[in-house]
Amino acid sequence: MNFRLERRRGLLLVVSAPSGGGKSSVLKLLRERDPALGYSVSYTSRAPRPGDVDGKTYHFVSRERFGEMIDAGAFYEHAEVHGNLYGTSAEVVEQALGQGRGIALDIDVQGGLAIKKRLPEALLVFLLPPSMATLEKRLRGRATDQEEAVRIRMENARQEMAHWSQYDYVVVNDDLEGAISDISQILTAESRRAARLTLVD
């Protein structure tokens, strides 16, 4: 009898957090330290903000174009958040997974749970702020939202955080380096678990 390593699909990592939870910062550094980890730039109907770069921050499209892409089955998941549409390219994700490469997605809670239904083996990590006071401080520190917008985002954050128990792992983002270390350890453990030996005659 011989053993051979089973060819397997790549690991799909989905990181979610309430607005201001730091998921974009965490994933940016995680990808810089692990260049082999793929990433899918989301599509959105929202207008670019100062510093946004089309194709790097998001792919910016009109609501009409976004609707056409939904009809064409272009998205792995899509959702409306804060009045704007967001979607993940099915082609990018499937290409990476099919080649056995890992890919990380920065997705809201709705999108993360939708992916888990479609792909149960997806690894979902929820980033929790250390406290609501810290989250509010981070939102105000961005200085991009008016007072009413901050209030709405805080309300939405409470609703999103109610779903943390539906995620595979929860990481408290009190410290950026600590959060990255925790997620790296999770990825290592899950990758080892996914590596299976198949017995052949």
Buried (B, 14 or more C-beta within 10 A) or exposed (E): EEEEEEEEBBBBBBBBBBBBBBBEBBBEBBBEEBEEBBBBBBBBBBEEEEEEEEEEBBBBBEEEBBEEBEEEEBBBBBBEBEEBBBBBBBEBBEBBBEEEBBBBBBBBBBBBBBBBEEBEEBBBBBBBBEEEEBBBEBBEEEEEBEEEEBEBBBEBBEEBBEBBEEBBBBBBBEEEEEBBEBBEEBBEEBEEEBEEEEEEE
